Amino acid sequence: MAAYVDLFARSDLATTRAAIDVPVLAITGTEDAPHFARMAVEPAIRAVYPDAVVEEIPAAGHYPMQETP
């Protein structure tokens, strides 16, 4: 899981993704695995998408759309 989050820090990916000019919303759940917790995900997302909005859903794990509809 950590490798997935670390993928955002790769310089080639960051360069490619930075060229995309669309709003970015990253969602995490308070009950998700530590590698996907907001504290782990937000810095990686913001390194590529500085204006991204990162939201955390209470009582949700990795699938908040199913766990907290």
The 8 nearest C-alpha neighbors of each residue, nearest first, counted from 0:
[[1, 3, 2, 34, 4, 35, 32, 5],
 [0, 2, 4, 3, 34, 5, 35, 6],
 [3, 1, 5, 0, 4, 6, 34, 7],
 [4, 2, 6, 0, 1, 5, 7, 34],
 [3, 5, 1, 6, 2, 7, 40, 0],
 [6, 4, 2, 7, 8, 3, 1, 43],
 [7, 5, 3, 4, 8, 9, 2, 12],
 [6, 8, 5, 9, 43, 4, 13, 12],
 [7, 9, 5, 6, 43, 10, 13, 46],
 [10, 8, 12, 6, 7, 11, 13, 5],
 [9, 11, 13, 12, 14, 8, 7, 15],
 [12, 10, 14, 13, 9, 15, 16, 8],
 [13, 11, 15, 9, 14, 10, 16, 7],
 [12, 14, 10, 47, 16, 11, 15, 17],
 [15, 13, 11, 17, 12, 16, 10, 18],
 [16, 14, 12, 13, 17, 18, 11, 19],
 [15, 17, 13, 18, 19, 14, 12, 47],
 [16, 18, 14, 19, 15, 47, 13, 48],
 [17, 19, 16, 15, 20, 14, 13, 21],
 [20, 18, 17, 16, 21, 15, 48, 22],
 [19, 21, 18, 22, 17, 16, 23, 48],
 [20, 22, 19, 23, 18, 51, 48, 50],
 [21, 23, 24, 51, 20, 50, 52, 48],
 [24, 22, 51, 52, 21, 25, 48, 50],
 [23, 25, 52, 51, 53, 26, 22, 54],
 [24, 26, 53, 52, 54, 23, 27, 51],
 [27, 25, 54, 55, 53, 24, 28, 56],
 [28, 26, 55, 37, 36, 56, 54, 29],
 [27, 29, 59, 56, 60, 31, 55, 30],
 [28, 30, 57, 31, 58, 59, 56, 55],
 [31, 29, 60, 59, 28, 58, 32, 61],
 [30, 32, 60, 61, 28, 29, 36, 35],
 [31, 33, 35, 34, 36, 30, 60, 61],
 [34, 32, 36, 35, 31, 39, 38, 37],
 [35, 33, 32, 1, 36, 39, 0, 4],
 [34, 36, 33, 32, 40, 39, 31, 37],
 [37, 35, 33, 39, 38, 34, 31, 27],
 [36, 38, 40, 39, 41, 27, 35, 55],
 [37, 39, 36, 40, 41, 42, 35, 33],
 [40, 38, 36, 37, 34, 41, 35, 42],
 [41, 39, 37, 43, 42, 38, 35, 44],
 [40, 42, 44, 43, 37, 38, 39, 45],
 [43, 41, 45, 44, 40, 46, 39, 38],
 [42, 44, 46, 40, 41, 45, 7, 8],
 [45, 43, 41, 46, 47, 42, 48, 40],
 [44, 46, 49, 48, 42, 47, 43, 41],
 [47, 45, 43, 44, 48, 49, 42, 8],
 [46, 48, 13, 45, 44, 17, 49, 16],
 [47, 49, 45, 51, 50, 44, 46, 17],
 [50, 48, 45, 51, 46, 47, 44, 52],
 [51, 49, 48, 52, 45, 23, 22, 47],
 [52, 50, 23, 48, 49, 24, 45, 53],
 [51, 53, 24, 25, 23, 54, 50, 22],
 [54, 52, 25, 24, 26, 51, 41, 55],
 [53, 55, 26, 25, 27, 52, 56, 24],
 [54, 56, 27, 28, 26, 29, 57, 37],
 [55, 57, 28, 59, 29, 27, 58, 54],
 [58, 56, 29, 59, 28, 55, 30, 67],
 [59, 57, 29, 30, 56, 28, 60, 67],
 [60, 58, 28, 63, 30, 57, 29, 56],
 [59, 61, 31, 30, 28, 62, 63, 29],
 [60, 62, 31, 63, 28, 59, 27, 32],
 [63, 61, 64, 60, 65, 66, 59, 28],
 [64, 62, 66, 59, 65, 67, 60, 61],
 [63, 65, 68, 62, 66, 67, 59, 61],
 [66, 64, 63, 68, 62, 67, 59, 61],
 [65, 67, 63, 64, 59, 62, 68, 60],
 [66, 68, 63, 65, 64, 59, 58, 62],
 [67, 64, 65, 66, 63, 59, 62, 56]]
